[in-house]
Amino acid sequence: MKASKAVYRPLGLALGALSGVAAGALFRRTWELMGHDDDAPDALDEDRGWREVLLTAALQGAIFAAVRAAVDRGGAVAVRRLTGTWPG
């Protein structure tokens, strides 16, 4: 196993948890900035329509994917700086 993979594995796990927390906070802030005072709808909100639920899910998914990609990429760059090789 490459040294970079060995270094990245525990770092990747920690970064994954951190990215989830950061993405959740960013989504909540984005939801508030969009002018919503209430919580974002989920699939089981009976009082919300299909359109609102699906658009909210798409926005949340996009934010989570972008944050996860940024954190993963940053972690890989940090490992390359430490070991000299890309962890992939």
MOPAC internal coordinates of N, CA, C and O (Angstrom, degrees):
PM7 1SCF
backbone

  N    0.0000 0     0.00 0     0.00 0    0    0    0
  C    1.4555 1     0.00 0     0.00 0    1    0    0
  C    1.5273 1   108.58 1     0.00 0    2    1    0
  O    1.2310 1   121.36 1   -44.31 1    3    2    1
  N    1.2971 1   115.00 1   135.69 1    3    2    1
  C    1.4553 1   119.23 1   178.88 1    5    3    2
  C    1.5219 1   110.58 1   -65.58 1    6    5    3
  O    1.2310 1   121.18 1   -29.84 1    7    6    5
  N    1.3226 1   115.36 1   150.16 1    7    6    5
  C    1.4651 1   119.97 1   177.95 1    9    7    6
  C    1.5201 1   110.76 1   -61.48 1   10    9    7
  O    1.2310 1   120.29 1   143.41 1   11   10    9
  N    1.3288 1   117.04 1   -36.59 1   11   10    9
  C    1.4602 1   119.91 1  -178.19 1   13   11   10
  C    1.5285 1   111.43 1   -65.14 1   14   13   11
  O    1.2310 1   119.87 1   142.24 1   15   14   13
  N    1.3446 1   117.84 1   -37.76 1   15   14   13
  C    1.4607 1   120.40 1   177.76 1   17   15   14
  C    1.5169 1   110.86 1   -67.81 1   18   17   15
  O    1.2310 1   120.54 1   140.50 1   19   18   17
  N    1.3301 1   116.57 1   -39.50 1   19   18   17
  C    1.4627 1   120.58 1   179.68 1   21   19   18
  C    1.5201 1   111.10 1   -65.19 1   22   21   19
  O    1.2310 1   120.58 1   143.60 1   23   22   21
  N    1.3128 1   116.50 1   -36.40 1   23   22   21
  C    1.4659 1   120.57 1   178.35 1   25   23   22
  C    1.5229 1   110.46 1   -73.64 1   26   25   23
  O    1.2310 1   120.70 1   140.82 1   27   26   25
  N    1.3338 1   116.26 1   -39.18 1   27   26   25
  C    1.4584 1   120.30 1  -173.98 1   29   27   26
  C    1.5263 1   113.01 1   -73.99 1   30   29   27
  O    1.2310 1   119.58 1   148.19 1   31   30   29
  N    1.3125 1   118.40 1   -31.81 1   31   30   29
  C    1.4690 1   121.36 1  -175.01 1   33   31   30
  C    1.5312 1   112.47 1   -54.98 1   34   33   31
  O    1.2310 1   118.19 1   123.26 1   35   34   33
  N    1.3372 1   121.06 1   -56.74 1   35   34   33
  C    1.4775 1   119.23 1   178.99 1   37   35   34
  C    1.5345 1   112.19 1   -68.15 1   38   37   35
  O    1.2310 1   120.98 1   145.79 1   39   38   37
  N    1.3246 1   115.72 1   -34.21 1   39   38   37
  C    1.4605 1   119.66 1   177.39 1   41   39   38
  C    1.5233 1   110.03 1   -64.09 1   42   41   39
  O    1.2310 1   120.18 1   138.52 1   43   42   41
  N    1.3276 1   117.27 1   -41.48 1   43   42   41
  C    1.4577 1   122.01 1   179.18 1   45   43   42
  C    1.5209 1   112.74 1   -62.38 1   46   45   43
  O    1.2310 1   120.34 1   141.38 1   47   46   45
  N    1.3234 1   116.96 1   -38.62 1   47   46   45
  C    1.4636 1   120.27 1   177.46 1   49   47   46
  C    1.5219 1   111.39 1   -64.42 1   50   49   47
  O    1.2310 1   120.82 1   134.41 1   51   50   49
  N    1.3062 1   116.04 1   -45.59 1   51   50   49
  C    1.4659 1   120.05 1   179.03 1   53   51   50
  C    1.5252 1   111.05 1   -65.18 1   54   53   51
  O    1.2310 1   120.75 1   137.70 1   55   54   53
  N    1.3206 1   116.17 1   -42.30 1   55   54   53
  C    1.4594 1   120.07 1   179.42 1   57   55   54
  C    1.5243 1   111.84 1   -66.03 1   58   57   55
  O    1.2310 1   120.09 1   147.04 1   59   58   57
  N    1.3138 1   117.43 1   -32.96 1   59   58   57
  C    1.4566 1   121.06 1   177.69 1   61   59   58
  C    1.5206 1   111.51 1   -62.71 1   62   61   59
  O    1.2310 1   120.52 1   136.10 1   63   62   61
  N    1.3248 1   116.62 1   -43.90 1   63   62   61
  C    1.4657 1   120.33 1   177.91 1   65   63   62
  C    1.5241 1   110.51 1   -66.09 1   66   65   63
  O    1.2310 1   120.85 1   137.26 1   67   66   65
  N    1.3093 1   115.97 1   -42.74 1   67   66   65
  C    1.4642 1   120.83 1   179.32 1   69   67   66
  C    1.5244 1   111.18 1   -63.10 1   70   69   67
  O    1.2310 1   120.22 1   139.59 1   71   70   69
  N    1.3217 1   117.18 1   -40.41 1   71   70   69
  C    1.4576 1   119.74 1  -178.93 1   73   71   70
  C    1.5213 1   111.36 1   -66.44 1   74   73   71
  O    1.2310 1   119.77 1   145.27 1   75   74   73
  N    1.3177 1   118.04 1   -34.73 1   75   74   73
  C    1.4577 1   121.19 1   176.52 1   77   75   74
  C    1.5138 1   112.53 1   -63.49 1   78   77   75
  O    1.2310 1   120.89 1   136.77 1   79   78   77
  N    1.3186 1   115.90 1   -43.23 1   79   78   77
  C    1.4704 1   120.70 1   178.06 1   81   79   78
  C    1.5286 1   110.51 1   -65.70 1   82   81   79
  O    1.2310 1   120.55 1   134.78 1   83   82   81
  N    1.3185 1   116.56 1   -45.22 1   83   82   81
  C    1.4691 1   120.79 1  -179.78 1   85   83   82
  C    1.5240 1   111.22 1   -64.37 1   86   85   83
  O    1.2310 1   120.20 1   138.05 1   87   86   85
  N    1.3294 1   117.22 1   -41.95 1   87   86   85
  C    1.4669 1   120.51 1  -179.99 1   89   87   86
  C    1.5214 1   111.24 1   -65.39 1   90   89   87
  O    1.2310 1   120.23 1   140.87 1   91   90   89
  N    1.3235 1   117.17 1   -39.13 1   91   90   89
  C    1.4575 1   120.65 1   177.55 1   93   91   90
  C    1.5210 1   111.59 1   -62.23 1   94   93   91
  O    1.2310 1   120.70 1   135.68 1   95   94   93
  N    1.3163 1   116.26 1   -44.32 1   95   94   93
  C    1.4652 1   120.50 1   178.79 1   97   95   94
  C    1.5240 1   110.99 1   -65.12 1   98   97   95
  O    1.2310 1   120.29 1   138.40 1   99   98   97
  N    1.3324 1   117.04 1   -41.60 1   99   98   97
  C    1.4625 1   120.55 1   179.25 1  101   99   98
  C    1.5305 1   110.90 1   -65.24 1  102  101   99
  O    1.2310 1   120.16 1   140.18 1  103  102  101
  N    1.3283 1   117.31 1   -39.82 1  103  102  101
  C    1.4589 1   119.39 1   178.04 1  105  103  102
  C    1.5323 1   110.95 1   -64.30 1  106  105  103
  O    1.2310 1   120.11 1   134.65 1  107  106  105
  N    1.3331 1   117.39 1   -45.35 1  107  106  105
  C    1.4719 1   119.85 1   178.91 1  109  107  106
  C    1.5184 1   111.10 1   -59.52 1  110  109  107
  O    1.2310 1   120.18 1   138.33 1  111  110  109
  N    1.3287 1   117.25 1   -41.67 1  111  110  109
  C    1.4606 1   121.31 1   179.29 1  113  111  110
  C    1.5291 1   110.42 1   -66.50 1  114  113  111
  O    1.2310 1   120.22 1   137.83 1  115  114  113
  N    1.3115 1   117.18 1   -42.17 1  115  114  113
  C    1.4629 1   121.27 1   177.86 1  117  115  114
  C    1.5208 1   110.14 1   -61.75 1  118  117  115
  O    1.2310 1   120.52 1   137.02 1  119  118  117
  N    1.3248 1   116.62 1   -42.98 1  119  118  117
  C    1.4566 1   121.47 1   179.54 1  121  119  118
  C    1.5345 1   110.51 1   -60.24 1  122  121  119
  O    1.2310 1   120.31 1   137.13 1  123  122  121
  N    1.3201 1   117.01 1   -42.87 1  123  122  121
  C    1.4693 1   121.37 1   177.83 1  125  123  122
  C    1.5273 1   111.05 1   -65.18 1  126  125  123
  O    1.2310 1   120.09 1   137.02 1  127  126  125
  N    1.3324 1   117.44 1   -42.98 1  127  126  125
  C    1.4630 1   121.29 1  -179.67 1  129  127  126
  C    1.5291 1   112.16 1   -64.90 1  130  129  127
  O    1.2310 1   120.61 1   155.36 1  131  130  129
  N    1.3169 1   116.44 1   -24.64 1  131  130  129
  C    1.4539 1   120.54 1   176.93 1  133  131  130
  C    1.5331 1   111.55 1   -77.29 1  134  133  131
  O    1.2310 1   120.50 1   179.01 1  135  134  133
  N    1.3220 1   116.64 1    -0.99 1  135  134  133
  C    1.4591 1   120.85 1   175.71 1  137  135  134
  C    1.5064 1   115.41 1    94.56 1  138  137  135
  O    1.2310 1   119.92 1  -164.26 1  139  138  137
  N    1.3151 1   117.76 1    15.74 1  139  138  137
  C    1.4625 1   121.04 1   179.56 1  141  139  138
  C    1.5229 1   109.76 1   -97.98 1  142  141  139
  O    1.2310 1   120.89 1   -55.17 1  143  142  141
  N    1.3110 1   115.91 1   124.83 1  143  142  141
  C    1.4608 1   120.65 1   178.13 1  145  143  142
  C    1.5247 1   111.97 1   -88.64 1  146  145  143
  O    1.2310 1   120.54 1   155.25 1  147  146  145
  N    1.3189 1   116.57 1   -24.75 1  147  146  145
  C    1.4544 1   121.04 1  -177.77 1  149  147  146
  C    1.5211 1   111.05 1   -91.41 1  150  149  147
  O    1.2310 1   121.30 1    -6.96 1  151  150  149
  N    1.3164 1   115.12 1   173.04 1  151  150  149
  C    1.4643 1   119.82 1   177.44 1  153  151  150
  C    1.5227 1   110.38 1   -68.20 1  154  153  151
  O    1.2310 1   121.11 1   -25.01 1  155  154  153
  N    1.2956 1   115.49 1   154.99 1  155  154  153
  C    1.4638 1   120.45 1   177.33 1  157  155  154
  C    1.5260 1   108.89 1   -66.48 1  158  157  155
  O    1.2310 1   120.38 1   -36.10 1  159  158  157
  N    1.3291 1   116.88 1   143.90 1  159  158  157
  C    1.4678 1   119.00 1   179.68 1  161  159  158
  C    1.5180 1   111.44 1   -71.60 1  162  161  159
  O    1.2310 1   121.62 1   -29.04 1  163  162  161
  N    1.3313 1   114.51 1   150.96 1  163  162  161
  C    1.4554 1   118.34 1   171.50 1  165  163  162
  C    1.5213 1   108.14 1  -120.00 1  166  165  163
  O    1.2310 1   120.38 1    -1.86 1  167  166  165
  N    1.2925 1   116.87 1   178.14 1  167  166  165
  C    1.4567 1   121.83 1  -172.59 1  169  167  166
  C    1.5295 1   112.83 1   -62.20 1  170  169  167
  O    1.2310 1   119.66 1   156.88 1  171  170  169
  N    1.3076 1   118.25 1   -23.12 1  171  170  169
  C    1.4590 1   120.81 1  -176.68 1  173  171  170
  C    1.5253 1   113.76 1   -98.96 1  174  173  171
  O    1.2310 1   119.76 1  -172.94 1  175  174  173
  N    1.3376 1   118.07 1     7.06 1  175  174  173
  C    1.4669 1   121.08 1   175.62 1  177  175  174
  C    1.5203 1   109.08 1   -73.88 1  178  177  175
  O    1.2310 1   121.03 1   -72.25 1  179  178  177
  N    1.3143 1   115.63 1   107.75 1  179  178  177
  C    1.4589 1   120.74 1  -176.22 1  181  179  178
  C    1.5227 1   112.78 1   -66.32 1  182  181  179
  O    1.2310 1   120.28 1   150.16 1  183  182  181
  N    1.3288 1   117.07 1   -29.84 1  183  182  181
  C    1.4588 1   121.55 1  -176.07 1  185  183  182
  C    1.5269 1   113.52 1   -85.12 1  186  185  183
  O    1.2310 1   119.41 1   180.00 1  187  186  185
  N    1.2976 1   118.73 1     0.00 1  187  186  185
  C    1.4625 1   122.73 1  -179.01 1  189  187  186
  C    1.5117 1   109.95 1  -107.59 1  190  189  187
  O    1.2310 1   120.81 1   -34.25 1  191  190  189
  N    1.3230 1   116.05 1   145.75 1  191  190  189
  C    1.4571 1   120.72 1  -179.65 1  193  191  190
  C    1.5160 1   113.01 1   -83.10 1  194  193  191
  O    1.2310 1   121.62 1   -13.49 1  195  194  193
  N    1.3287 1   114.51 1   166.51 1  195  194  193
  C    1.4602 1   121.22 1   178.81 1  197  195  194
  C    1.5198 1   111.86 1   -55.74 1  198  197  195
  O    1.2310 1   120.97 1   132.67 1  199  198  197
  N    1.3150 1   115.74 1   -47.33 1  199  198  197
  C    1.4651 1   120.26 1  -175.95 1  201  199  198
  C    1.5237 1   111.17 1   -58.94 1  202  201  199
  O    1.2310 1   120.60 1   131.63 1  203  202  201
  N    1.3254 1   116.46 1   -48.37 1  203  202  201
  C    1.4641 1   120.47 1  -178.63 1  205  203  202
  C    1.5208 1   111.43 1   -63.48 1  206  205  203
  O    1.2310 1   120.49 1   136.56 1  207  206  205
  N    1.3188 1   116.66 1   -43.44 1  207  206  205
  C    1.4696 1   120.60 1  -179.51 1  209  207  206
  C    1.5267 1   110.84 1   -63.99 1  210  209  207
  O    1.2310 1   120.08 1   134.63 1  211  210  209
  N    1.3324 1   117.45 1   -45.37 1  211  210  209
  C    1.4660 1   120.53 1  -177.11 1  213  211  210
  C    1.5250 1   112.55 1   -70.82 1  214  213  211
  O    1.2310 1   120.11 1   140.39 1  215  214  213
  N    1.3268 1   117.39 1   -39.61 1  215  214  213
  C    1.4695 1   119.48 1   177.45 1  217  215  214
  C    1.5220 1   111.26 1   -66.11 1  218  217  215
  O    1.2310 1   120.45 1   141.25 1  219  218  217
  N    1.3150 1   116.75 1   -38.75 1  219  218  217
  C    1.4638 1   120.36 1   177.26 1  221  219  218
  C    1.5260 1   110.84 1   -64.57 1  222  221  219
  O    1.2310 1   120.46 1   137.48 1  223  222  221
  N    1.3130 1   116.73 1   -42.52 1  223  222  221
  C    1.4663 1   120.57 1   178.66 1  225  223  222
  C    1.5315 1   111.09 1   -63.53 1  226  225  223
  O    1.2310 1   120.61 1   140.63 1  227  226  225
  N    1.3269 1   116.43 1   -39.37 1  227  226  225
  C    1.4660 1   120.04 1   178.64 1  229  227  226
  C    1.5263 1   110.90 1   -64.96 1  230  229  227
  O    1.2310 1   120.32 1   136.76 1  231  230  229
  N    1.3199 1   117.00 1   -43.24 1  231  230  229
  C    1.4653 1   120.82 1   177.80 1  233  231  230
  C    1.5196 1   110.80 1   -62.41 1  234  233  231
  O    1.2310 1   120.96 1   133.44 1  235  234  233
  N    1.3172 1   115.76 1   -46.56 1  235  234  233
  C    1.4646 1   119.83 1  -179.93 1  237  235  234
  C    1.5291 1   110.70 1   -62.15 1  238  237  235
  O    1.2310 1   120.06 1   137.50 1  239  238  237
  N    1.3165 1   117.49 1   -42.50 1  239  238  237
  C    1.4665 1   121.06 1   178.92 1  241  239  238
  C    1.5140 1   112.36 1   -63.39 1  242  241  239
  O    1.2310 1   120.66 1   139.64 1  243  242  241
  N    1.3290 1   116.34 1   -40.36 1  243  242  241
  C    1.4696 1   120.21 1   179.09 1  245  243  242
  C    1.5227 1   110.71 1   -64.42 1  246  245  243
  O    1.2310 1   120.50 1   137.45 1  247  246  245
  N    1.3175 1   116.65 1   -42.55 1  247  246  245
  C    1.4711 1   120.27 1   179.30 1  249  247  246
  C    1.5184 1   110.19 1   -64.83 1  250  249  247
  O    1.2310 1   120.33 1   133.94 1  251  250  249
  N    1.3359 1   116.98 1   -46.06 1  251  250  249
  C    1.4641 1   119.74 1   179.92 1  253  251  250
  C    1.5276 1   111.15 1   -61.75 1  254  253  251
  O    1.2310 1   120.03 1   137.13 1  255  254  253
  N    1.3290 1   117.54 1   -42.87 1  255  254  253
  C    1.4664 1   120.53 1  -179.22 1  257  255  254
  C    1.5236 1   111.48 1   -65.05 1  258  257  255
  O    1.2310 1   120.22 1   138.16 1  259  258  257
  N    1.3246 1   117.19 1   -41.84 1  259  258  257
  C    1.4671 1   120.69 1  -179.18 1  261  259  258
  C    1.5252 1   111.06 1   -66.83 1  262  261  259
  O    1.2310 1   120.14 1   136.79 1  263  262  261
  N    1.3174 1   117.35 1   -43.21 1  263  262  261
  C    1.4731 1   120.36 1   179.27 1  265  263  262
  C    1.5232 1   109.74 1   -65.51 1  266  265  263
  O    1.2310 1   120.37 1   136.34 1  267  266  265
  N    1.3195 1   116.89 1   -43.66 1  267  266  265
  C    1.4639 1   120.41 1  -179.74 1  269  267  266
  C    1.5314 1   111.13 1   -61.70 1  270  269  267
  O    1.2310 1   120.52 1   137.00 1  271  270  269
  N    1.3318 1   116.62 1   -43.00 1  271  270  269
  C    1.4601 1   120.55 1   179.28 1  273  271  270
  C    1.5272 1   111.03 1   -64.25 1  274  273  271
  O    1.2310 1   120.35 1   137.81 1  275  274  273
  N    1.3207 1   116.94 1   -42.19 1  275  274  273
  C    1.4608 1   120.53 1  -179.89 1  277  275  274
  C    1.5267 1   111.01 1   -64.74 1  278  277  275
  O    1.2310 1   120.49 1   137.29 1  279  278  277
  N    1.3246 1   116.67 1   -42.71 1  279  278  277
  C    1.4668 1   120.46 1  -179.85 1  281  279  278
  C    1.5243 1   110.63 1   -68.60 1  282  281  279
  O    1.2310 1   119.93 1   135.79 1  283  282  281
  N    1.3341 1   117.74 1   -44.21 1  283  282  281
  C    1.4688 1   120.63 1   178.31 1  285  283  282
  C    1.5283 1   111.52 1   -61.49 1  286  285  283
  O    1.2310 1   120.94 1   136.55 1  287  286  285
  N    1.3291 1   115.81 1   -43.45 1  287  286  285
  C    1.4682 1   119.92 1   179.75 1  289  287  286
  C    1.5242 1   110.81 1   -63.95 1  290  289  287
  O    1.2310 1   120.81 1   136.59 1  291  290  289
  N    1.3284 1   116.06 1   -43.41 1  291  290  289
  C    1.4629 1   120.03 1   177.96 1  293  291  290
  C    1.5171 1   112.21 1   -61.83 1  294  293  291
  O    1.2310 1   120.64 1   140.76 1  295  294  293
  N    1.3287 1   116.39 1   -39.24 1  295  294  293
  C    1.4649 1   120.31 1   177.35 1  297  295  294
  C    1.5146 1   111.91 1   -65.00 1  298  297  295
  O    1.2310 1   120.38 1   139.21 1  299  298  297
  N    1.3227 1   116.87 1   -40.79 1  299  298  297
  C    1.4641 1   120.86 1   179.21 1  301  299  298
  C    1.5260 1   111.04 1   -65.64 1  302  301  299
  O    1.2310 1   120.74 1   139.56 1  303  302  301
  N    1.3269 1   116.19 1   -40.44 1  303  302  301
  C    1.4739 1   120.18 1   177.47 1  305  303  302
  C    1.5319 1   109.96 1   -63.47 1  306  305  303
  O    1.2310 1   120.50 1   138.33 1  307  306  305
  N    1.3333 1   116.64 1   -41.67 1  307  306  305
  C    1.4734 1   120.06 1   179.31 1  309  307  306
  C    1.5290 1   110.76 1   -63.35 1  310  309  307
  O    1.2310 1   120.24 1   138.93 1  311  310  309
  N    1.3250 1   117.15 1   -41.07 1  311  310  309
  C    1.4712 1   120.18 1   178.80 1  313  311  310
  C    1.5222 1   110.55 1   -65.54 1  314  313  311
  O    1.2310 1   120.14 1   140.15 1  315  314  313
  N    1.3288 1   117.34 1   -39.85 1  315  314  313
  C    1.4731 1   119.31 1   177.91 1  317  315  314
  C    1.5190 1   110.47 1   -62.23 1  318  317  315
  O    1.2310 1   120.52 1   140.96 1  319  318  317
  N    1.3231 1   116.61 1   -39.04 1  319  318  317
  C    1.4711 1   119.20 1   178.40 1  321  319  318
  C    1.5157 1   111.55 1   -65.03 1  322  321  319
  O    1.2310 1   120.57 1   144.23 1  323  322  321
  N    1.3507 1   116.52 1   -35.77 1  323  322  321
  C    1.4555 1   120.02 1  -178.94 1  325  323  322
  C    1.5345 1   113.08 1   -77.66 1  326  325  323
  O    1.2310 1   120.72 1   140.76 1  327  326  325
  N    1.3292 1   116.22 1   -39.24 1  327  326  325
  C    1.4734 1   119.45 1  -173.24 1  329  327  326
  C    1.5191 1   113.80 1  -107.47 1  330  329  327
  O    1.2310 1   120.20 1   160.74 1  331  330  329
  N    1.3225 1   117.23 1   -19.26 1  331  330  329
  C    1.4546 1   120.13 1  -177.88 1  333  331  330
  C    1.5058 1   114.60 1    88.07 1  334  333  331
  O    1.2310 1   119.93 1   176.90 1  335  334  333
  N    1.3496 1   117.74 1    -3.10 1  335  334  333
  C    1.4629 1   120.84 1   178.13 1  337  335  334
  C    1.5219 1   109.70 1  -130.46 1  338  337  335
  O    1.2310 1   121.59 1   -26.06 1  339  338  337
  N    1.3410 1   114.57 1   153.94 1  339  338  337
  C    1.4608 1   121.47 1   179.90 1  341  339  338
  C    1.5197 1   109.12 1   -80.34 1  342  341  339
  O    1.2310 1   119.76 1   -44.86 1  343  342  341
  N    1.3409 1   118.06 1   135.14 1  343  342  341
  C    1.4655 1   120.63 1  -176.92 1  345  343  342
  C    1.5245 1   112.48 1   -81.67 1  346  345  343
  O    1.2310 1   118.54 1  -109.66 1  347  346  345
  N    1.2730 1   120.39 1    70.34 1  347  346  345
  C    1.4535 1   120.06 1  -179.20 1  349  347  346
  C    1.4311 1   112.14 1  -149.06 1  350  349  347
  O    1.2310 1   120.10 1   180.00 1  351  350  349

